[in-house]
Amino acid sequence: MNEENIVVCRCEDITLRELREAIKEGYDSWDKLKRYLRIGMGPCGGKTCRLLVLRELAMVKNVPISKLYVRKTVVRPPIRSVPFNALEKEASL
């Protein structure tokens, strides 16, 4: 498998090649990449891709990952759970 075809963000289907191209184009922060590629905006909220993206940014900027500012992810659980039988009743109408 070609290294460039590795999927970095599974939720938005962003490859390492796309990430590196975006960084070369000037999208050189987590927030810029998030707005441009939608990295970190899928269902996982960046839990699976954040460290991979930050590692690439750190290598390009030649700084430790800890020096890159990233706001903490806000976990937004459902307001309240919905029992499956309520969905069944709705579907049978």
Buried (B, 14 or more C-beta within 10 A) or exposed (E): EEEEEEBBBEBBEBBBBBBBEBBEEEBBBBEBBBEBBBBBBBEBBBEBBBEBBBEBBBEEEEEEEEEBEBEEEEEEEEEEEEEEEEEEEEEEE
